[in-house]
Amino acid sequence: MEALVASGVGAMTAAGVYLILRARSFPVIVGLAMLSYAVNVFLFATGRLALDLPPVISKSAEAYTDPLPQALVLTAIVISFGMTAVIVVLALRAYLESGDDAVDIGATDSESADPPPDDPGDPPGEKEGAGR
C-alpha cells in the first residue's frame, strides 16, 4: 500500500510540474492544484497508513493514529483553496488586460517594445507635439 501511495504522490508531482511549465495560464493553475494535492497526500501519509485505530491515545489502545498530519492537511487544504482563488483571479485579470492567456508574453507586448523612431521629417531632438 505504501508503494501505491508513493507512486501516486510521485505521479501527481510530475504532472503538476509538467503543467506548471506550460505556456498558458489554465494549465499552470491546474498544475499548482496538482502539486498542492500531492503535498496533501504526502503530509497525510507521514502519519503512517493505519486502519481502524483511534486518533488519540487511550489507556486501552496499544496503537493510535497520529492526529498531527490530519491537522496539517486540513490547514493546507484551506490555504491552497485560498491561493487557488487568488491565482484564478490574477489569471482572469491578466487575460482581460492583455487579451491572451499566455504566461510569458515576452517582447511582443506593445508596452514593453521600444518606442518607434522619430519621423525623418522632424528636426533632430524634437518629437511630434513637444513644445508646440
The first five atom37 places (N, CA, C, CB, O) and aatype in JSON, in Angstrom:
{
  "aatype": [12, 6, 0, 10, 19, 0, 15, 7, 19, 7, 0, 12, 16, 0, 0, 7, 19, 18, 10, 9, 10, 1, 0, 1, 15, 13, 14, 19, 9, 19, 7, 10, 0, 12, 10, 15, 18, 0, 19, 2, 19, 13, 10, 13, 0, 16, 7, 1, 10, 0, 10, 3, 10, 14, 14, 19, 9, 15, 11, 15, 0, 6, 0, 18, 16, 3, 14, 10, 14, 5, 0, 10, 19, 10, 16, 0, 9, 19, 9, 15, 13, 7, 12, 16, 0, 19, 9, 19, 19, 10, 0, 10, 1, 0, 18, 10, 6, 15, 7, 3, 3, 0, 19, 3, 9, 7, 0, 16, 3, 15, 6, 15, 0, 3, 14, 14, 14, 3, 3, 14, 7, 3, 14, 14, 7, 6, 11, 6, 7, 0, 7, 1],
  "atom_mask": [
    [1, 1, 1, 1, 1],
    [1, 1, 1, 1, 1],
    [1, 1, 1, 1, 1],
    [1, 1, 1, 1, 1],
    [1, 1, 1, 1, 1],
    [1, 1, 1, 1, 1],
    [1, 1, 1, 1, 1],
    [1, 1, 1, 0, 1],
    [1, 1, 1, 1, 1],
    [1, 1, 1, 0, 1],
    [1, 1, 1, 1, 1],
    [1, 1, 1, 1, 1],
    [1, 1, 1, 1, 1],
    [1, 1, 1, 1, 1],
    [1, 1, 1, 1, 1],
    [1, 1, 1, 0, 1],
    [1, 1, 1, 1, 1],
    [1, 1, 1, 1, 1],
    [1, 1, 1, 1, 1],
    [1, 1, 1, 1, 1],
    [1, 1, 1, 1, 1],
    [1, 1, 1, 1, 1],
    [1, 1, 1, 1, 1],
    [1, 1, 1, 1, 1],
    [1, 1, 1, 1, 1],
    [1, 1, 1, 1, 1],
    [1, 1, 1, 1, 1],
    [1, 1, 1, 1, 1],
    [1, 1, 1, 1, 1],
    [1, 1, 1, 1, 1],
    [1, 1, 1, 0, 1],
    [1, 1, 1, 1, 1],
    [1, 1, 1, 1, 1],
    [1, 1, 1, 1, 1],
    [1, 1, 1, 1, 1],
    [1, 1, 1, 1, 1],
    [1, 1, 1, 1, 1],
    [1, 1, 1, 1, 1],
    [1, 1, 1, 1, 1],
    [1, 1, 1, 1, 1],
    [1, 1, 1, 1, 1],
    [1, 1, 1, 1, 1],
    [1, 1, 1, 1, 1],
    [1, 1, 1, 1, 1],
    [1, 1, 1, 1, 1],
    [1, 1, 1, 1, 1],
    [1, 1, 1, 0, 1],
    [1, 1, 1, 1, 1],
    [1, 1, 1, 1, 1],
    [1, 1, 1, 1, 1],
    [1, 1, 1, 1, 1],
    [1, 1, 1, 1, 1],
    [1, 1, 1, 1, 1],
    [1, 1, 1, 1, 1],
    [1, 1, 1, 1, 1],
    [1, 1, 1, 1, 1],
    [1, 1, 1, 1, 1],
    [1, 1, 1, 1, 1],
    [1, 1, 1, 1, 1],
    [1, 1, 1, 1, 1],
    [1, 1, 1, 1, 1],
    [1, 1, 1, 1, 1],
    [1, 1, 1, 1, 1],
    [1, 1, 1, 1, 1],
    [1, 1, 1, 1, 1],
    [1, 1, 1, 1, 1],
    [1, 1, 1, 1, 1],
    [1, 1, 1, 1, 1],
    [1, 1, 1, 1, 1],
    [1, 1, 1, 1, 1],
    [1, 1, 1, 1, 1],
    [1, 1, 1, 1, 1],
    [1, 1, 1, 1, 1],
    [1, 1, 1, 1, 1],
    [1, 1, 1, 1, 1],
    [1, 1, 1, 1, 1],
    [1, 1, 1, 1, 1],
    [1, 1, 1, 1, 1],
    [1, 1, 1, 1, 1],
    [1, 1, 1, 1, 1],
    [1, 1, 1, 1, 1],
    [1, 1, 1, 0, 1],
    [1, 1, 1, 1, 1],
    [1, 1, 1, 1, 1],
    [1, 1, 1, 1, 1],
    [1, 1, 1, 1, 1],
    [1, 1, 1, 1, 1],
    [1, 1, 1, 1, 1],
    [1, 1, 1, 1, 1],
    [1, 1, 1, 1, 1],
    [1, 1, 1, 1, 1],
    [1, 1, 1, 1, 1],
    [1, 1, 1, 1, 1],
    [1, 1, 1, 1, 1],
    [1, 1, 1, 1, 1],
    [1, 1, 1, 1, 1],
    [1, 1, 1, 1, 1],
    [1, 1, 1, 1, 1],
    [1, 1, 1, 0, 1],
    [1, 1, 1, 1, 1],
    [1, 1, 1, 1, 1],
    [1, 1, 1, 1, 1],
    [1, 1, 1, 1, 1],
    [1, 1, 1, 1, 1],
    [1, 1, 1, 1, 1],
    [1, 1, 1, 0, 1],
    [1, 1, 1, 1, 1],
    [1, 1, 1, 1, 1],
    [1, 1, 1, 1, 1],
    [1, 1, 1, 1, 1],
    [1, 1, 1, 1, 1],
    [1, 1, 1, 1, 1],
    [1, 1, 1, 1, 1],
    [1, 1, 1, 1, 1],
    [1, 1, 1, 1, 1],
    [1, 1, 1, 1, 1],
    [1, 1, 1, 1, 1],
    [1, 1, 1, 1, 1],
    [1, 1, 1, 1, 1],
    [1, 1, 1, 1, 1],
    [1, 1, 1, 0, 1],
    [1, 1, 1, 1, 1],
    [1, 1, 1, 1, 1],
    [1, 1, 1, 1, 1],
    [1, 1, 1, 0, 1],
    [1, 1, 1, 1, 1],
    [1, 1, 1, 1, 1],
    [1, 1, 1, 1, 1],
    [1, 1, 1, 0, 1],
    [1, 1, 1, 1, 1],
    [1, 1, 1, 0, 1],
    [1, 1, 1, 1, 1]
  ],
  "atom_positions": [
    [[0.82, -1.19, 0.0], [0.0, 0.0, 0.0], [0.86, 1.26, 0.0], [-0.93, 0.0, 1.2], [0.52, 2.27, -0.62]],
    [[2.0, 1.18, 0.71], [2.87, 2.35, 0.76], [3.45, 2.67, -0.6], [3.99, 2.12, 1.76], [3.6, 3.84, -0.96]],
    [[3.78, 1.62, -1.38], [4.32, 1.84, -2.72], [3.28, 2.49, -3.63], [4.81, 0.51, -3.34], [3.63, 3.32, -4.47]],
    [[2.03, 2.11, -3.47], [0.96, 2.71, -4.28], [0.79, 4.19, -3.94], [-0.36, 1.96, -4.06], [0.66, 5.02, -4.84]],
    [[0.8, 4.53, -2.67], [0.66, 5.92, -2.25], [1.87, 6.73, -2.71], [0.5, 6.03, -0.72], [1.72, 7.85, -3.2]],
    [[3.08, 6.17, -2.56], [4.29, 6.87, -3.0], [4.27, 7.08, -4.52], [5.55, 6.09, -2.58], [4.68, 8.13, -5.0]],
    [[3.81, 6.08, -5.26], [3.71, 6.22, -6.72], [2.69, 7.28, -7.1], [3.34, 4.88, -7.36], [2.9, 8.06, -8.03]],
    [[1.57, 7.32, -6.37], [0.55, 8.34, -6.62], [1.06, 9.74, -6.36], [0.0, 0.0, 0.0], [0.79, 10.66, -7.13]],
    [[1.8, 9.91, -5.26], [2.37, 11.22, -4.94], [3.38, 11.62, -6.01], [3.05, 11.21, -3.53], [3.41, 12.77, -6.45]],
    [[4.21, 10.67, -6.44], [5.18, 10.97, -7.49], [4.53, 11.32, -8.81], [0.0, 0.0, 0.0], [4.99, 12.23, -9.49]],
    [[3.48, 10.6, -9.18], [2.77, 10.89, -10.43], [2.09, 12.25, -10.38], [1.74, 9.79, -10.72], [2.13, 13.0, -11.36]],
    [[1.45, 12.58, -9.24], [0.82, 13.89, -9.13], [1.85, 15.01, -9.15], [0.0, 13.97, -7.85], [1.6, 16.06, -9.74]],
    [[3.0, 14.79, -8.53], [4.06, 15.8, -8.55], [4.59, 15.99, -9.96], [5.2, 15.41, -7.6], [4.78, 17.12, -10.4]],
    [[4.84, 14.9, -10.67], [5.34, 15.0, -12.04], [4.33, 15.7, -12.95], [5.66, 13.61, -12.59], [4.7, 16.55, -13.76]],
    [[3.05, 15.35, -12.81], [2.02, 16.0, -13.62], [1.91, 17.48, -13.29], [0.66, 15.31, -13.42], [1.72, 18.31, -14.18]],
    [[2.01, 17.82, -12.0], [1.95, 19.22, -11.59], [3.1, 20.03, -12.13], [0.0, 0.0, 0.0], [2.9, 21.15, -12.6]],
    [[4.31, 19.49, -12.08], [5.48, 20.21, -12.6], [5.36, 20.37, -14.11], [6.79, 19.47, -12.24], [5.66, 21.43, -14.65]],
    [[4.92, 19.32, -14.8], [4.74, 19.41, -16.26], [3.73, 20.5, -16.61], [4.27, 18.06, -16.83], [3.96, 21.29, -17.53]],
    [[2.61, 20.55, -15.89], [1.59, 21.55, -16.2], [2.04, 22.95, -15.85], [0.31, 21.23, -15.47], [1.65, 23.91, -16.53]],
    [[2.84, 23.11, -14.82], [3.34, 24.44, -14.46], [4.26, 24.99, -15.55], [4.09, 24.39, -13.11], [4.32, 26.2, -15.75]],
    [[4.96, 24.11, -16.25], [5.89, 24.54, -17.29], [5.2, 24.84, -18.62], [6.95, 23.49, -17.49], [5.88, 25.18, -19.59]],
    [[3.9, 24.72, -18.69], [3.17, 25.05, -19.92], [3.12, 26.56, -20.09], [1.73, 24.45, -19.88], [3.42, 27.3, -19.15]],
    [[2.75, 27.02, -21.28], [2.78, 28.46, -21.58], [1.42, 29.12, -21.5], [3.36, 28.68, -22.95], [1.26, 30.26, -21.96]],
    [[0.45, 28.47, -20.94], [-0.89, 29.04, -20.79], [-1.26, 29.08, -19.32], [-1.94, 28.22, -21.6], [-0.75, 28.3, -18.52]],
    [[-2.15, 29.99, -18.96], [-2.45, 30.2, -17.54], [-3.3, 29.08, -16.94], [-3.15, 31.52, -17.35], [-3.1, 28.73, -15.77]],
    [[-4.24, 28.51, -17.7], [-5.09, 27.47, -17.12], [-4.29, 26.22, -16.74], [-6.19, 27.09, -18.1], [-4.48, 25.71, -15.63]],
    [[-3.41, 25.69, -17.6], [-2.6, 24.54, -17.16], [-1.69, 24.87, -15.97], [-1.75, 24.05, -18.31], [-1.42, 23.99, -15.15]],
    [[-1.23, 26.1, -15.87], [-0.41, 26.48, -14.71], [-1.23, 26.39, -13.43], [0.17, 27.91, -14.9], [-0.75, 25.9, -12.41]],
    [[-2.46, 26.86, -13.48], [-3.33, 26.81, -12.29], [-3.64, 25.36, -11.93], [-4.65, 27.59, -12.55], [-3.61, 25.0, -10.75]],
    [[-3.93, 24.53, -12.92], [-4.2, 23.11, -12.65], [-2.95, 22.42, -12.11], [-4.7, 22.4, -13.93], [-3.05, 21.57, -11.23]],
    [[-1.78, 22.78, -12.63], [-0.52, 22.22, -12.14], [-0.25, 22.58, -10.69], [0.0, 0.0, 0.0], [0.2, 21.74, -9.91]],
    [[-0.53, 23.82, -10.32], [-0.36, 24.21, -8.92], [-1.34, 23.46, -8.02], [-0.56, 25.72, -8.75], [-0.98, 23.09, -6.9]],
    [[-2.56, 23.24, -8.5], [-3.52, 22.46, -7.72], [-3.05, 21.01, -7.57], [-4.92, 22.5, -8.38], [-3.18, 20.43, -6.5]],
    [[-2.5, 20.43, -8.64], [-1.98, 19.06, -8.56], [-0.82, 18.97, -7.57], [-1.51, 18.58, -9.96], [-0.73, 18.0, -6.81]],
    [[0.06, 19.96, -7.57], [1.16, 19.97, -6.6], [0.64, 20.08, -5.17], [2.12, 21.11, -6.89], [1.16, 19.42, -4.27]],
    [[-0.38, 20.9, -4.96], [-0.92, 21.02, -3.61], [-1.59, 19.71, -3.17], [-1.93, 22.18, -3.53], [-1.5, 19.34, -2.0]],
    [[-2.26, 19.0, -4.09], [-2.84, 17.7, -3.76], [-1.75, 16.69, -3.42], [-3.71, 17.18, -4.91], [-1.89, 15.9, -2.49]],
    [[-0.66, 16.73, -4.18], [0.45, 15.81, -3.91], [1.05, 16.08, -2.53], [1.54, 15.94, -5.0], [1.38, 15.14, -1.8]],
    [[1.2, 17.34, -2.18], [1.73, 17.68, -0.86], [0.76, 17.24, 0.24], [2.0, 19.21, -0.75], [1.18, 16.75, 1.29]],
    [[-0.54, 17.41, 0.0], [-1.53, 16.99, 0.99], [-1.49, 15.47, 1.22], [-2.94, 17.41, 0.55], [-1.54, 15.02, 2.36]],
    [[-1.39, 14.7, 0.16], [-1.32, 13.24, 0.3], [-0.02, 12.85, 0.99], [-1.43, 12.55, -1.08], [0.0, 11.95, 1.82]],
    [[1.07, 13.54, 0.63], [2.36, 13.27, 1.29], [2.28, 13.55, 2.78], [3.47, 14.1, 0.64], [2.74, 12.74, 3.59]],
    [[1.71, 14.7, 3.16], [1.58, 15.02, 4.59], [0.69, 14.01, 5.3], [1.01, 16.44, 4.77], [0.97, 13.62, 6.43]],
    [[-0.38, 13.6, 4.64], [-1.28, 12.63, 5.26], [-0.59, 11.28, 5.44], [-2.55, 12.47, 4.41], [-0.83, 10.58, 6.42]],
    [[0.26, 10.9, 4.49], [0.95, 9.62, 4.56], [2.06, 9.63, 5.61], [1.53, 9.26, 3.21], [2.51, 8.56, 6.03]],
    [[2.51, 10.8, 6.04], [3.55, 10.83, 7.07], [3.03, 10.34, 8.42], [4.09, 12.25, 7.22], [3.81, 9.99, 9.3]],
    [[1.72, 10.3, 8.58], [1.14, 9.79, 9.82], [0.98, 8.29, 9.8], [0.0, 0.0, 0.0], [0.26, 7.75, 10.64]],
    [[1.62, 7.6, 8.89], [1.54, 6.15, 8.72], [0.15, 5.73, 8.28], [1.93, 5.43, 10.01], [-0.85, 6.26, 8.75]],
    [[0.1, 4.78, 7.4], [-1.18, 4.25, 6.94], [-1.66, 3.21, 7.93], [-1.05, 3.63, 5.5], [-1.11, 2.11, 8.01]],
    [[-2.69, 3.55, 8.67], [-3.23, 2.64, 9.69], [-4.75, 2.64, 9.58], [-2.77, 3.06, 11.13], [-5.37, 3.69, 9.39]],
    [[-5.34, 1.46, 9.69], [-6.79, 1.33, 9.59], [-7.39, 1.0, 10.95], [-7.17, 0.25, 8.57], [-6.81, 0.24, 11.73]],
    [[-8.55, 1.58, 11.24], [-9.35, 1.29, 12.43], [-8.58, 1.51, 13.74], [-9.83, -0.14, 12.37], [-8.74, 0.74, 14.69]],
    [[-7.76, 2.55, 13.78], [-7.07, 2.9, 15.02], [-7.62, 4.23, 15.53], [-5.53, 2.98, 14.8], [-7.96, 5.1, 14.72]],
    [[-7.7, 4.41, 16.84], [-8.24, 5.66, 17.38], [-7.28, 6.82, 17.11], [-8.51, 5.53, 18.89], [-6.07, 6.6, 17.06]],
    [[-7.79, 8.05, 16.94], [-6.93, 9.2, 16.66], [-6.27, 9.79, 17.91], [-7.73, 10.27, 15.98], [-5.45, 10.7, 17.8]],
    [[-6.6, 9.28, 19.07], [-5.99, 9.78, 20.31], [-5.48, 8.6, 21.13], [-7.01, 10.62, 21.13], [-5.91, 7.46, 20.93]],
    [[-4.59, 8.89, 22.03], [-4.04, 7.84, 22.88], [-5.0, 7.6, 24.04], [-2.62, 8.23, 23.41], [-5.41, 8.53, 24.74]],
    [[-5.36, 6.35, 24.24], [-6.18, 5.98, 25.41], [-5.46, 4.86, 26.15], [-7.63, 5.54, 24.98], [-4.49, 4.3, 25.65]],
    [[-5.94, 4.55, 27.34], [-5.28, 3.52, 28.16], [-5.4, 2.14, 27.55], [-5.85, 3.51, 29.56], [-4.52, 1.3, 27.71]],
    [[-6.52, 1.89, 26.83], [-6.72, 0.56, 26.29], [-6.13, 0.41, 24.87], [-8.21, 0.25, 26.26], [-6.01, -0.71, 24.38]],
    [[-5.77, 1.5, 24.23], [-5.26, 1.42, 22.86], [-3.76, 1.14, 22.87], [-5.55, 2.73, 22.09], [-2.99, 1.83, 23.53]],
    [[-3.37, 0.13, 22.14], [-1.96, -0.2, 22.02], [-1.31, 0.64, 20.91], [-1.77, -1.7, 21.73], [-0.13, 0.97, 20.99]],
    [[-2.08, 0.97, 19.9], [-1.59, 1.8, 18.8], [-2.61, 2.9, 18.54], [-1.33, 0.95, 17.51], [-3.78, 2.77, 18.9]],
    [[-2.18, 3.95, 17.92], [-3.07, 5.06, 17.64], [-2.66, 5.73, 16.32], [-3.07, 6.09, 18.8], [-1.54, 5.52, 15.84]],
    [[-3.55, 6.51, 15.77], [-3.28, 7.27, 14.56], [-2.85, 8.67, 14.98], [-4.53, 7.32, 13.62], [-3.5, 9.31, 15.81]],
    [[-1.74, 9.13, 14.4], [-1.21, 10.45, 14.75], [-2.13, 11.54, 14.19], [0.24, 10.63, 14.19], [-2.34, 11.59, 12.98]],
    [[-2.7, 12.41, 15.04], [-3.61, 13.44, 14.54], [-2.9, 14.65, 13.92], [-4.49, 13.91, 15.65], [-3.56, 15.45, 13.25]],
    [[-1.6, 14.81, 14.11], [-0.9, 15.98, 13.58], [-0.92, 16.05, 12.06], [0.53, 15.97, 14.06], [-1.21, 17.13, 11.53]],
    [[-0.65, 14.97, 11.32], [-0.74, 15.09, 9.85], [-2.15, 15.44, 9.37], [-0.3, 13.79, 9.2], [-2.3, 16.13, 8.36]],
    [[-3.17, 14.96, 10.07], [-4.53, 15.31, 9.69], [-4.78, 16.81, 9.86], [-5.53, 14.51, 10.51], [-5.42, 17.44, 9.02]],
    [[-4.28, 17.36, 10.94], [-4.43, 18.81, 11.16], [-3.63, 19.6, 10.13], [-3.97, 19.18, 12.59], [-4.09, 20.63, 9.65]],
    [[-2.43, 19.13, 9.8], [-1.63, 19.8, 8.78], [-2.31, 19.78, 7.41], [-0.25, 19.16, 8.69], [-2.28, 20.77, 6.68]],
    [[-2.92, 18.65, 7.07], [-3.61, 18.54, 5.78], [-4.82, 19.45, 5.74], [-4.02, 17.09, 5.51], [-5.07, 20.1, 4.73]],
    [[-5.59, 19.51, 6.81], [-6.75, 20.42, 6.84], [-6.32, 21.87, 6.68], [-7.52, 20.25, 8.16], [-6.97, 22.63, 5.97]],
    [[-5.23, 22.25, 7.32], [-4.71, 23.6, 7.17], [-4.22, 23.84, 5.75], [-3.58, 23.86, 8.16], [-4.47, 24.9, 5.17]],
    [[-3.54, 22.87, 5.18], [-3.03, 23.01, 3.82], [-4.16, 23.09, 2.8], [-2.11, 21.83, 3.48], [-4.04, 23.81, 1.81]],
    [[-5.25, 22.39, 3.04], [-6.4, 22.46, 2.12], [-6.98, 23.86, 2.12], [-7.48, 21.43, 2.52], [-7.28, 24.4, 1.05]],
    [[-7.13, 24.46, 3.27], [-7.69, 25.81, 3.36], [-6.76, 26.81, 2.68], [-7.92, 26.22, 4.83], [-7.22, 27.68, 1.94]],
    [[-5.47, 26.7, 2.93], [-4.51, 27.63, 2.34], [-4.46, 27.46, 0.82], [-3.11, 27.42, 2.94], [-4.44, 28.45, 0.09]],
    [[-4.44, 26.21, 0.34], [-4.37, 26.0, -1.11], [-5.65, 26.45, -1.8], [-4.1, 24.53, -1.41], [-5.6, 26.92, -2.94]],
    [[-6.79, 26.32, -1.15], [-8.03, 26.82, -1.75], [-7.98, 28.34, -1.89], [-9.25, 26.41, -0.89], [-8.36, 28.88, -2.93]],
    [[-7.53, 29.02, -0.86], [-7.41, 30.48, -0.93], [-6.42, 30.93, -1.98], [0.0, 0.0, 0.0], [-6.69, 31.87, -2.73]],
    [[-5.27, 30.26, -2.05], [-4.26, 30.64, -3.03], [-4.72, 30.33, -4.46], [-2.95, 29.93, -2.74], [-4.4, 31.07, -5.39]],
    [[-5.47, 29.25, -4.64], [-6.0, 28.94, -5.96], [-7.0, 30.01, -6.39], [-6.67, 27.55, -5.97], [-7.01, 30.41, -7.56]],
    [[-7.81, 30.47, -5.47], [-8.76, 31.55, -5.8], [-8.02, 32.82, -6.2], [-9.68, 31.83, -4.6], [-8.42, 33.49, -7.15]],
    [[-6.95, 33.15, -5.5], [-6.17, 34.35, -5.84], [-5.52, 34.19, -7.21], [-5.08, 34.61, -4.77], [-5.53, 35.13, -8.01]],
    [[-4.97, 33.02, -7.5], [-4.31, 32.8, -8.78], [-5.31, 32.84, -9.93], [-3.57, 31.46, -8.78], [-5.01, 33.37, -11.0]],
    [[-6.51, 32.29, -9.71], [-7.53, 32.34, -10.76], [-7.94, 33.78, -11.05], [-8.77, 31.51, -10.36], [-8.1, 34.15, -12.21]],
    [[-8.1, 34.59, -10.02], [-8.47, 35.99, -10.21], [-7.34, 36.74, -10.92], [-8.79, 36.66, -8.86], [-7.61, 37.55, -11.81]],
    [[-6.09, 36.49, -10.55], [-4.97, 37.15, -11.23], [-4.88, 36.72, -12.7], [-3.66, 36.83, -10.52], [-4.61, 37.56, -13.56]],
    [[-5.1, 35.44, -12.98], [-5.06, 34.98, -14.37], [-6.21, 35.58, -15.18], [-5.13, 33.43, -14.42], [-6.03, 35.95, -16.34]],
    [[-7.37, 35.67, -14.58], [-8.51, 36.29, -15.27], [-8.24, 37.76, -15.56], [-9.79, 36.14, -14.45], [-8.52, 38.24, -16.66]],
    [[-7.69, 38.45, -14.6], [-7.36, 39.88, -14.79], [-6.3, 40.06, -15.89], [-6.87, 40.5, -13.47], [-6.41, 40.96, -16.72]],
    [[-5.28, 39.19, -15.87], [-4.24, 39.27, -16.91], [-4.82, 38.98, -18.28], [-3.09, 38.3, -16.6], [-4.43, 39.61, -19.27]],
    [[-5.75, 38.03, -18.36], [-6.38, 37.72, -19.64], [-7.23, 38.89, -20.12], [-7.24, 36.45, -19.52], [-7.2, 39.24, -21.3]],
    [[-7.97, 39.5, -19.22], [-8.82, 40.62, -19.62], [-7.98, 41.84, -20.03], [-9.76, 41.0, -18.48], [-8.39, 42.59, -20.91]],
    [[-6.83, 42.04, -19.4], [-5.97, 43.18, -19.74], [-5.23, 42.97, -21.05], [-4.97, 43.42, -18.63], [-5.14, 43.89, -21.86]],
    [[-4.72, 41.76, -21.27], [-3.87, 41.54, -22.44], [-4.6, 40.9, -23.61], [-2.71, 40.66, -22.06], [-4.15, 41.01, -24.75]],
    [[-5.73, 40.26, -23.36], [-6.46, 39.59, -24.42], [-5.89, 38.24, -24.79], [0.0, 0.0, 0.0], [-6.33, 37.62, -25.75]],
    [[-4.89, 37.76, -24.04], [-4.26, 36.48, -24.3], [-3.97, 35.82, -22.97], [-2.96, 36.64, -25.15], [-3.69, 36.5, -21.98]],
    [[-4.03, 34.48, -22.94], [-3.76, 33.8, -21.67], [-2.36, 33.22, -21.62], [-4.78, 32.71, -21.45], [-2.1, 32.32, -20.82]],
    [[-1.46, 33.7, -22.46], [-0.08, 33.24, -22.44], [0.6, 33.71, -21.16], [0.7, 33.75, -23.67], [0.43, 34.85, -20.73]],
    [[1.36, 32.82, -20.55], [2.04, 33.15, -19.31], [3.24, 34.05, -19.56], [2.48, 31.89, -18.58], [3.47, 35.0, -18.82]],
    [[4.01, 33.75, -20.62], [5.21, 34.53, -20.93], [4.97, 35.27, -22.23], [6.47, 33.62, -21.04], [5.06, 34.69, -23.31]],
    [[4.65, 36.55, -22.14], [4.35, 37.33, -23.33], [5.63, 37.75, -24.04], [3.52, 38.57, -22.96], [5.67, 37.73, -25.27]],
    [[6.65, 38.11, -23.32], [7.93, 38.47, -23.92], [7.93, 39.87, -24.49], [0.0, 0.0, 0.0], [7.16, 40.72, -24.05]],
    [[8.78, 40.1, -25.48], [8.96, 41.43, -26.05], [7.91, 41.77, -27.09], [10.33, 41.54, -26.67], [7.96, 42.86, -27.65]],
    [[6.96, 40.89, -27.37], [5.92, 41.21, -28.34], [4.86, 42.11, -27.76], [5.28, 39.93, -28.86], [4.0, 42.61, -28.48]],
    [[4.9, 42.33, -26.46], [3.94, 43.21, -25.82], [4.18, 44.64, -26.3], [4.04, 43.12, -24.27], [5.32, 45.09, -26.33]],
    [[3.12, 45.36, -26.68], [3.27, 46.71, -27.23], [3.8, 47.71, -26.2], [1.93, 47.21, -27.77], [4.45, 48.68, -26.58]],
    [[3.53, 47.48, -24.92], [4.02, 48.42, -23.91], [5.5, 48.23, -23.61], [3.21, 48.28, -22.63], [6.17, 49.19, -23.23]],
    [[6.03, 47.01, -23.76], [7.42, 46.78, -23.43], [8.33, 46.97, -24.63], [7.6, 45.4, -22.87], [9.55, 46.99, -24.46]],
    [[7.79, 47.11, -25.84], [8.62, 47.3, -27.03], [9.2, 48.71, -27.04], [7.8, 47.04, -28.32], [8.67, 49.62, -26.4]],
    [[10.29, 48.86, -27.77], [10.92, 50.18, -27.89], [9.99, 51.13, -28.63], [12.28, 50.09, -28.62], [9.22, 50.69, -29.49]],
    [[10.04, 52.43, -28.3], [9.17, 53.38, -29.0], [9.61, 53.5, -30.46], [9.2, 54.77, -28.3], [10.77, 53.27, -30.78]],
    [[8.68, 53.86, -31.35], [9.05, 53.99, -32.76], [10.06, 55.13, -32.94], [7.8, 54.23, -33.63], [10.06, 56.08, -32.16]],
    [[10.91, 55.04, -33.96], [11.9, 56.1, -34.18], [11.22, 57.39, -34.6], [12.93, 55.67, -35.24], [10.07, 57.38, -35.06]],
    [[11.95, 58.5, -34.45], [11.41, 59.81, -34.85], [11.14, 59.83, -36.34], [12.38, 60.95, -34.46], [11.79, 59.13, -37.12]],
    [[10.18, 60.65, -36.73], [9.87, 60.84, -38.14], [11.05, 61.56, -38.79], [8.53, 61.64, -38.32], [11.55, 62.54, -38.23]],
    [[11.5, 61.1, -39.95], [12.65, 61.76, -40.56], [12.38, 63.21, -40.95], [13.09, 61.0, -41.78], [13.33, 63.97, -41.14]],
    [[11.1, 63.62, -41.07], [10.79, 65.0, -41.43], [10.89, 65.94, -40.25], [0.0, 0.0, 0.0], [10.95, 67.15, -40.45]],
    [[10.93, 65.44, -39.0], [11.03, 66.29, -37.82], [12.47, 66.74, -37.63], [10.53, 65.56, -36.56], [13.41, 66.03, -38.0]],
    [[12.66, 67.93, -37.06], [14.02, 68.37, -36.73], [14.62, 67.44, -35.68], [14.03, 69.84, -36.23], [13.88, 66.9, -34.85]],
    [[15.93, 67.23, -35.69], [16.55, 66.34, -34.72], [16.28, 66.79, -33.29], [18.05, 66.24, -34.96], [16.34, 67.98, -32.99]],
    [[16.0, 65.82, -32.41], [15.8, 66.11, -30.99], [14.44, 66.64, -30.65], [0.0, 0.0, 0.0], [14.15, 66.85, -29.47]],
    [[13.59, 66.87, -31.62], [12.25, 67.4, -31.34], [11.22, 66.37, -31.75], [12.01, 68.74, -32.08], [11.17, 65.95, -32.91]],
    [[10.4, 65.96, -30.79], [9.37, 64.98, -31.08], [8.09, 65.69, -31.48], [9.13, 64.06, -29.86], [7.9, 66.88, -31.24]],
    [[7.22, 64.92, -32.1], [5.96, 65.47, -32.56], [5.12, 65.93, -31.38], [5.19, 64.45, -33.4], [4.92, 65.17, -30.44]],
    [[4.63, 67.15, -31.41], [3.76, 67.67, -30.38], [4.51, 68.24, -29.2], [0.0, 0.0, 0.0], [3.89, 68.86, -28.34]],
    [[5.81, 68.06, -29.12], [6.56, 68.58, -27.98], [6.85, 70.06, -28.2], [7.88, 67.79, -27.77], [7.46, 70.43, -29.2]],
    [[6.43, 70.88, -27.32], [6.72, 72.32, -27.35], [5.89, 73.08, -28.36], [0.0, 0.0, 0.0], [6.21, 74.24, -28.64]],
    [[4.88, 72.52, -28.91], [4.05, 73.23, -29.88], [2.78, 73.67, -29.28], [3.77, 72.4, -31.08], [1.96, 74.29, -29.96]]
  ]
}
